[in-house]
Structure formats: C-alpha cells, structure tokens
Amino acid sequence: MFERFAFTSETVHHLQADKVLDPDLRAAAVRYVQARGDSPSDLNTQSRNIVKSSAGSVADYRKALKMAEAAARIMPWDLDILNTLGVAQYRAQNYADALATLQRCENKRTNPAAEDLAFLAMAHFKLGHAEQARSVLDKLRTVMKDPDLAARAELQSFLHEAESLIGGPQRGKIN
C-alpha cells in the first residue's frame, strides 16, 4: 500500500474504507501506518520519478510537488530532496520558487551538481533572466564534461532540455 498511496493519510483513508478487512486487523493496520508516518525517501523517489520527465501532465506535476514539499518539510537538510523540490516547483511552473530552492541547494553543495544547474538555468530563462540562464547553462556544460556525469542518461536529458529552451548547444567553441 505504501507504493500505491504516496501519503500516510491516503493509506489510512483506504484502510478505513476497506470493509473486507477484519475490524481488528484494520485498526492494527491503521495504527501501524500512522506510527510509520510519511517516508521522505519514498515521497522523494515518487516525486522524482514524475518530475524527471518534461512530458508529464499538470496534475502529475502538482501531485509530485505536494510529495516533494512533504519530503522537504520532514528532511529540509537533504540536498537530493531539496533538488527534487526545486525541479517539482519548476515543472509546476512556480519558477521563482524553483529558482530560490535550487539556489539554496546549490549554495549548500561543495561542488556544482548538474541536476541543480539544469533547472537553475531553465528557471532563470523562464523568469526573463537570459544572461544568467546562459551563464548557468555554460557552467552545466562544463560540469557535464565529467565522464561519469556524461554517462548518466537523466542528466543528458536535463542538459538537452535546458539547451533546447535556452538556445541549443554552443557552436564554434572548442570543448
């Protein structure tokens, strides 16, 4: 059930509505689910699986944003969760919030992260900050020269999305 329902409240509601379950078993299951609470890791994973694609629906992105917000409330120091929140905000077209979240995430890292930079660049662009968008995109291109990062399909798709939005790959420059 934890895979089927993102939030504890949804799971409890489903359990309480299930009249097939023995009442004692139902009560025990509800107590267990409430004691477990929302899992920030599970919420982050489910949200991330939605927002990593630019082909989702508005409803999906809103659901992913709710999950990312809940995960970030539970573990606000976790940079992976914070990044997912920023990406979810971007996908939900909350560009100013995405920019603030991703800048906070980037500022806490010791090294730039491609997943932050891609969405920082796109949020800047969506907010009309064309020069900052290009500057962050250039930084992303530099980071993506790392062979380990270049081999990650998800990061390549983020780079391609940012380049498509902001103006495509740099041409005529020596890499």
NUGULUM-809807 format. One record per atom (N, C-alpha, C, O): residue in one letter; x, y, z. Coordinates in steps of 0.05 Angstrom, whole numbers, padded with zeros to 5 digits, always signed. Example, Ala and Ser with C-alpha at 12.3 -4.5 7.8 and 13.67 -1.06 7.14 Angstrom:
A+00264-00114+00156 A+00246-00090+00156 A+00264-00066+00156 A+00285-00066+00169 S+00257-00045+00142 S+00273-00021+00143 S+00258+00001+00157 S+00268+00023+00161 
! end
This chain:
M+00016-00024+00000 M+00000+00000+00000 M+00017+00025+00000 M+00009+00046-00011 F+00041+00024+00012 F+00058+00047+00013 F+00067+00055-00015 F+00073+00078-00020 E+00069+00036-00034 E+00076+00042-00061 E+00052+00053-00076 E+00056+00069-00095 R+00028+00045-00069 R+00004+00054-00083 R-00005+00082-00074 R-00015+00097-00091 F-00001+00089-00049 F-00010+00115-00039 F+00014+00130-00029 F+00030+00119-00014 A+00017+00154-00037 A+00040+00170-00031 A+00041+00178-00001 A+00062+00179+00011 F+00017+00185+00010 F+00017+00196+00036 F+00003+00178+00056 F-00014+00162+00049 T+00012+00180+00081 T+00000+00165+00103 T-00030+00169+00104 T-00045+00150+00107 S-00039+00194+00101 S-00067+00200+00103 S-00083+00185+00081 S-00106+00176+00086 E-00072+00182+00057 E-00086+00167+00036 E-00087+00138+00043 E-00108+00125+00038 T-00066+00127+00054 T-00066+00099+00061 T-00086+00093+00083 T-00100+00074+00082 V-00086+00110+00103 V-00105+00107+00126 V-00134+00109+00115 V-00151+00092+00122 H-00139+00128+00098 H-00166+00131+00086 H-00174+00105+00071 H-00197+00096+00075 H-00156+00094+00056 H-00162+00070+00041 H-00167+00046+00060 H-00186+00031+00056 L-00151+00044+00080 L-00155+00023+00100 L-00182+00025+00114 L-00196+00005+00118 Q-00188+00049+00122 Q-00213+00054+00136 Q-00238+00048+00119 Q-00259+00040+00128 A-00235+00053+00093 A-00257+00048+00074 A-00259+00019+00066 A-00280+00011+00055 D-00239+00002+00072 D-00239-00026+00064 D-00255-00042+00084 D-00245-00049+00105 K-00280-00048+00077 K-00298-00063+00095 K-00293-00093+00094 K-00306-00108+00109 V-00276-00102+00076 V-00270-00131+00074 V-00251-00139+00097 V-00252-00162+00106 L-00234-00121+00105 L-00214-00127+00126 L-00229-00132+00153 L-00248-00118+00159 D-00218-00150+00167 D-00227-00155+00195 D-00223-00129+00210 D-00202-00116+00208 P-00243-00120+00226 P-00241-00094+00241 P-00216-00092+00258 P-00204-00071+00260 D-00208-00114+00272 D-00184-00113+00288 D-00159-00110+00271 D-00141-00095+00278 L-00158-00125+00249 L-00136-00122+00231 L-00134-00094+00219 L-00113-00083+00217 R-00157-00084+00211 R-00158-00056+00200 R-00148-00036+00220 R-00131-00019+00214 A-00157-00038+00245 A-00148-00020+00266 A-00118-00022+00271 A-00104-00002+00274 A-00108-00047+00271 A-00079-00051+00274 A-00063-00039+00251 A-00042-00027+00254 A-00073-00043+00227 A-00060-00032+00203 A-00060-00002+00203 A-00040+00010+00196 V-00082+00010+00211 V-00083+00039+00213 V-00063+00050+00234 V-00049+00069+00229 R-00062+00036+00257 R-00042+00045+00277 R-00014+00042+00267 R+00003+00060+00271 Y-00008+00021+00252 Y+00019+00017+00241 Y+00026+00039+00221 Y+00047+00051+00222 V+00007+00044+00203 V+00012+00064+00182 V+00016+00092+00195 V+00033+00107+00187 Q-00001+00098+00215 Q+00002+00124+00228 Q+00028+00126+00243 Q+00041+00147+00244 A+00037+00105+00256 A+00062+00105+00271 A+00086+00108+00251 A+00105+00121+00258 R+00084+00095+00228 R+00105+00097+00208 R+00107+00125+00197 R+00129+00135+00194 G+00085+00137+00191 G+00084+00164+00180 G+00094+00165+00151 G+00100+00144+00139 D+00095+00189+00141 D+00104+00193+00113 D+00134+00188+00112 D+00149+00197+00129 S+00143+00173+00092 S+00171+00168+00087 S+00182+00189+00068 S+00175+00189+00045 P+00200+00206+00078 P+00211+00226+00059 P+00226+00214+00036 P+00226+00225+00014 S+00239+00191+00040 S+00253+00178+00019 S+00234+00168-00003 S+00238+00172-00026 D+00212+00155+00006 D+00192+00145-00013 D+00179+00169-00027 D+00175+00167-00052 L+00172+00189-00013 L+00159+00213-00025 L+00178+00225-00046 L+00169+00232-00068 N+00203+00228-00039 N+00223+00239-00057 N+00226+00222-00082 N+00226+00232-00105 T+00227+00196-00079 T+00230+00178-00102 T+00206+00179-00120 T+00209+00181-00144 Q+00182+00179-00108 Q+00158+00180-00125 Q+00156+00207-00139 Q+00149+00208-00163 S+00162+00229-00125 S+00162+00255-00138 S+00183+00257-00160 S+00177+00266-00182 R+00206+00248-00155 R+00228+00249-00174 R+00221+00233-00200 R+00228+00242-00222 N+00209+00210-00196 N+00201+00194-00219 N+00181+00209-00237 N+00180+00204-00261 I+00166+00227-00226 I+00147+00242-00242 I+00161+00266-00255 I+00158+00270-00279 V+00176+00281-00240 V+00187+00307-00250 V+00212+00304-00267 V+00220+00324-00279 K+00224+00281-00268 K+00248+00278-00284 K+00241+00280-00314 K+00259+00284-00331 S+00216+00276-00321 S+00207+00278-00349 S+00193+00305-00354 S+00178+00314-00337 S+00198+00316-00377 S+00184+00341-00384 S+00158+00335-00398 S+00144+00353-00407 A+00150+00309-00400 A+00126+00302-00414 A+00102+00296-00395 A+00082+00284-00404 G+00104+00303-00370 G+00083+00298-00351 G+00060+00317-00354 G+00061+00337-00368 S+00038+00311-00341 S+00014+00328-00341 S+00016+00348-00318 S+00031+00344-00299 V+00000+00369-00320 V-00001+00389-00299 V-00010+00376-00272 V+00002+00382-00251 A-00029+00358-00274 A-00039+00344-00250 A-00017+00327-00237 A-00014+00327-00213 D-00002+00313-00254 D+00020+00297-00244 D+00041+00314-00230 D+00051+00307-00209 Y+00048+00337-00242 Y+00068+00355-00231 Y+00058+00367-00204 Y+00074+00371-00186 R+00032+00373-00203 R+00022+00384-00177 R+00024+00362-00155 R+00031+00368-00132 K+00017+00338-00162 K+00019+00316-00143 K+00048+00312-00134 K+00054+00309-00111 A+00066+00313-00154 A+00095+00310-00148 A+00104+00333-00130 A+00121+00328-00112 L+00094+00357-00134 L+00102+00380-00118 L+00093+00376-00089 L+00107+00382-00070 K+00068+00366-00085 K+00059+00360-00058 K+00077+00340-00044 K+00083+00343-00020 M+00085+00319-00059 M+00102+00299-00047 M+00129+00311-00040 M+00140+00305-00018 A+00140+00327-00058 A+00167+00339-00053 A+00166+00358-00030 A+00184+00360-00014 E+00144+00374-00028 E+00141+00393-00006 E+00140+00378+00021 E+00152+00386+00041 A+00125+00356+00021 A+00123+00340+00046 A+00150+00328+00054 A+00158+00329+00077 A+00164+00317+00034 A+00191+00306+00040 A+00210+00327+00050 A+00225+00322+00069 A+00209+00351+00038 A+00227+00373+00047 A+00219+00383+00074 A+00237+00393+00089 R+00194+00382+00082 R+00187+00390+00109 R+00198+00371+00130 R+00206+00379+00151 I+00200+00345+00122 I+00210+00325+00141 I+00240+00326+00142 I+00252+00324+00164 M+00253+00329+00119 M+00283+00329+00118 M+00293+00353+00102 M+00303+00349+00079 P+00291+00377+00112 P+00298+00401+00097 P+00328+00403+00091 P+00336+00420+00075 W+00344+00388+00104 W+00374+00389+00100 W+00383+00370+00078 W+00406+00373+00069 D+00366+00352+00069 D+00374+00333+00049 D+00375+00346+00021 D+00354+00354+00011 L+00399+00347+00009 L+00402+00361-00016 L+00388+00347-00040 L+00379+00360-00058 D+00386+00321-00039 D+00371+00306-00060 D+00342+00314-00059 D+00329+00318-00080 I+00331+00314-00035 I+00303+00322-00031 I+00299+00351-00039 I+00279+00358-00052 L+00317+00368-00031 L+00315+00396-00038 L+00316+00400-00069 L+00301+00417-00080 N+00333+00385-00082 N+00334+00387-00111 N+00308+00378-00124 N+00298+00391-00142 T+00297+00356-00114 T+00272+00346-00125 T+00250+00367-00121 T+00233+00372-00139 L+00250+00380-00098 L+00230+00402-00093 L+00234+00424-00114 L+00214+00433-00125 G+00258+00432-00119 G+00263+00453-00139 G+00254+00445-00167 G+00242+00461-00181 V+00259+00420-00174 V+00251+00410-00200 V+00221+00409-00202 V+00209+00416-00222 A+00208+00399-00180 A+00179+00398-00179 A+00166+00426-00181 A+00146+00430-00195 Q+00178+00445-00167 Q+00169+00473-00169 Q+00171+00483-00198 Q+00153+00496-00208 Y+00193+00477-00211 Y+00197+00485-00239 Y+00176+00472-00256 Y+00163+00486-00272 R+00172+00446-00254 R+00152+00432-00270 R+00124+00442-00266 R+00108+00443-00284 A+00118+00451-00241 A+00092+00462-00235 A+00090+00492-00242 A+00070+00505-00236 Q+00110+00502-00256 Q+00112+00529-00266 Q+00113+00550-00244 Q+00105+00573-00247 N+00124+00542-00221 N+00130+00561-00199 N+00159+00568-00201 N+00176+00560-00185 Y+00166+00584-00222 Y+00194+00589-00229 Y+00209+00604-00208 Y+00232+00598-00203 A+00197+00624-00195 A+00211+00639-00174 A+00217+00621-00150 A+00239+00623-00139 D+00198+00605-00142 D+00203+00586-00120 D+00225+00566-00128 D+00242+00560-00112 A+00224+00556-00153 A+00244+00537-00162 A+00272+00550-00161 A+00291+00537-00152 L+00274+00574-00171 L+00299+00588-00171 L+00310+00591-00142 L+00334+00585-00137 A+00293+00599-00123 A+00302+00603-00096 A+00310+00576-00083 A+00331+00575-00070 T+00295+00555-00088 T+00301+00529-00076 T+00327+00518-00088 T+00344+00508-00073 L+00330+00520-00114 L+00354+00509-00127 L+00379+00525-00120 L+00401+00514-00118 Q+00376+00551-00117 Q+00399+00567-00108 Q+00407+00560-00080 Q+00431+00558-00073 R+00388+00555-00063 R+00393+00546-00035 R+00408+00519-00036 R+00427+00515-00021 C+00399+00502-00053 C+00411+00475-00056 C+00440+00478-00066 C+00458+00466-00055 E+00443+00494-00087 E+00470+00497-00099 E+00489+00510-00078 E+00512+00502-00077 N+00479+00529-00063 N+00496+00542-00043 N+00506+00523-00021 N+00526+00528-00008 K+00491+00502-00016 K+00498+00483+00005 K+00518+00461-00005 K+00530+00447+00011 R+00520+00459-00031 R+00538+00438-00042 R+00567+00448-00043 R+00572+00471-00045 T+00585+00428-00040 T+00613+00435-00042 T+00622+00437-00072 T+00640+00452-00079 N+00609+00422-00089 N+00614+00422-00118 N+00587+00426-00132 N+00567+00416-00123 P+00588+00439-00155 P+00563+00443-00170 P+00551+00416-00179 P+00565+00398-00186 A+00525+00414-00178 A+00511+00390-00186 A+00495+00395-00211 A+00480+00415-00213 A+00498+00378-00231 A+00485+00382-00257 A+00455+00384-00254 A+00442+00399-00268 E+00444+00368-00236 E+00415+00368-00232 E+00405+00395-00221 E+00382+00403-00227 D+00421+00409-00206 D+00414+00436-00197 D+00417+00456-00220 D+00399+00471-00226 L+00440+00454-00234 L+00447+00474-00254 L+00427+00474-00277 L+00419+00495-00287 A+00418+00451-00286 A+00400+00449-00309 A+00374+00465-00303 A+00365+00480-00319 F+00363+00460-00279 F+00337+00473-00273 F+00341+00502-00263 F+00323+00518-00266 L+00364+00508-00253 L+00370+00536-00247 L+00371+00552-00273 L+00359+00574-00275 A+00385+00541-00293 A+00386+00555-00319 A+00358+00559-00330 A+00352+00581-00340 M+00342+00538-00330 M+00316+00540-00342 M+00297+00559-00326 M+00282+00573-00338 A+00299+00558-00300 A+00283+00576-00283 A+00291+00605-00289 A+00274+00623-00292 H+00317+00610-00290 H+00326+00637-00297 H+00314+00646-00324 H+00304+00668-00327 F+00315+00628-00343 F+00305+00635-00370 F+00276+00641-00369 F+00266+00660-00381 K+00260+00624-00355 K+00231+00628-00353 K+00224+00654-00339 K+00203+00665-00344 L+00242+00663-00322 L+00237+00688-00307 L+00248+00713-00323 L+00246+00735-00313 G+00258+00708-00347 G+00268+00730-00363 G+00297+00738-00358 G+00305+00760-00367 H+00311+00722-00343 H+00340+00727-00337 H+00357+00713-00357 H+00372+00694-00351 A+00357+00723-00382 A+00370+00708-00404 A+00400+00706-00400 A+00411+00685-00405 E+00413+00727-00390 E+00442+00726-00387 E+00450+00706-00365 E+00469+00690-00368 Q+00435+00707-00342 Q+00441+00687-00321 Q+00435+00659-00330 Q+00450+00640-00323 A+00414+00656-00346 A+00408+00629-00356 A+00431+00618-00373 A+00439+00595-00370 R+00441+00635-00391 R+00464+00626-00408 R+00489+00620-00391 R+00503+00601-00396 S+00494+00637-00371 S+00517+00633-00354 S+00515+00606-00338 S+00535+00591-00337 V+00492+00600-00327 V+00488+00575-00313 V+00489+00552-00332 V+00500+00531-00325 L+00478+00555-00356 L+00480+00534-00376 L+00509+00528-00384 L+00516+00505-00387 D+00525+00549-00386 D+00553+00544-00392 D+00567+00529-00369 D+00583+00511-00374 K+00560+00535-00345 K+00570+00521-00322 K+00562+00492-00322 K+00577+00474-00316 L+00536+00487-00330 L+00526+00460-00333 L+00542+00444-00354 L+00549+00421-00349 R+00547+00457-00376 R+00562+00443-00397 R+00590+00436-00388 R+00600+00414-00394 T+00602+00453-00372 T+00629+00447-00361 T+00627+00423-00342 T+00643+00405-00343 V+00607+00423-00324 V+00604+00401-00305 V+00599+00375-00320 V+00608+00354-00311 M+00584+00376-00342 M+00576+00352-00356 M+00599+00340-00373 M+00596+00319-00385 K+00622+00353-00372 K+00646+00342-00385 K+00658+00319-00369 K+00674+00303-00379 D+00650+00317-00344 D+00658+00294-00327 D+00646+00269-00339 D+00622+00267-00343 P+00663+00249-00346 P+00654+00225-00359 P+00632+00210-00343 P+00614+00198-00355 D+00634+00210-00317 D+00614+00196-00301 D+00586+00210-00303 D+00566+00196-00305 L+00586+00236-00304 L+00561+00251-00307 L+00551+00249-00336 L+00527+00246-00340 A+00569+00251-00355 A+00562+00249-00383 A+00549+00222-00390 A+00533+00221-00408 A+00555+00202-00374 A+00544+00175-00379 A+00516+00172-00368 A+00503+00152-00374 R+00506+00190-00352 R+00480+00188-00340 R+00459+00199-00358 R+00458+00223-00364 A+00441+00182-00368 A+00420+00190-00387 A+00402+00212-00376 A+00394+00230-00391 E+00395+00210-00351 E+00377+00230-00339 E+00390+00258-00341 E+00377+00278-00348 L+00416+00260-00334 L+00430+00286-00335 L+00432+00296-00363 L+00430+00320-00369 Q+00437+00277-00382 Q+00439+00285-00410 Q+00412+00296-00420 Q+00411+00315-00435 S+00390+00284-00410 S+00364+00294-00418 S+00359+00321-00406 S+00346+00338-00419 F+00368+00326-00382 F+00365+00353-00370 F+00381+00374-00385 F+00372+00396-00391 L+00406+00366-00393 L+00422+00384-00409 L+00409+00391-00435 L+00408+00414-00443 H+00399+00370-00449 H+00386+00374-00475 H+00361+00392-00471 H+00356+00410-00488 E+00345+00388-00450 E+00322+00404-00446 E+00330+00433-00441 E+00317+00452-00452 A+00351+00438-00425 A+00360+00465-00420 A+00370+00478-00446 A+00364+00501-00451 E+00386+00463-00461 E+00396+00474-00486 E+00374+00480-00506 E+00375+00501-00520 S+00354+00463-00507 S+00331+00468-00525 S+00316+00493-00517 S+00307+00508-00534 L+00313+00497-00491 L+00298+00521-00482 L+00314+00546-00485 L+00304+00567-00494 I+00339+00545-00478 I+00356+00570-00476 I+00369+00577-00502 I+00376+00600-00507 G+00374+00557-00519 G+00386+00564-00544 G+00404+00544-00557 G+00419+00550-00575 G+00403+00520-00548 G+00418+00498-00560 G+00447+00498-00552 G+00456+00515-00538 P+00461+00477-00561 P+00489+00474-00553 P+00506+00496-00565 P+00499+00508-00586 Q+00527+00502-00552 Q+00545+00523-00562 Q+00558+00512-00587 Q+00566+00489-00589 R+00560+00529-00607 R+00572+00522-00632 R+00597+00539-00636 R+00598+00562-00628 G+00617+00527-00649 G+00641+00542-00656 G+00660+00546-00633 G+00680+00560-00636 K+00656+00534-00610 K+00674+00536-00588 K+00689+00510-00585 K+00678+00488-00590 I+00713+00512-00577 I+00729+00487-00572 I+00722+00477-00545 I+00722+00492-00525 N+00716+00451-00544 N+00709+00439-00518 N+00733+00428-00504 N+00731+00417-00482 
! end
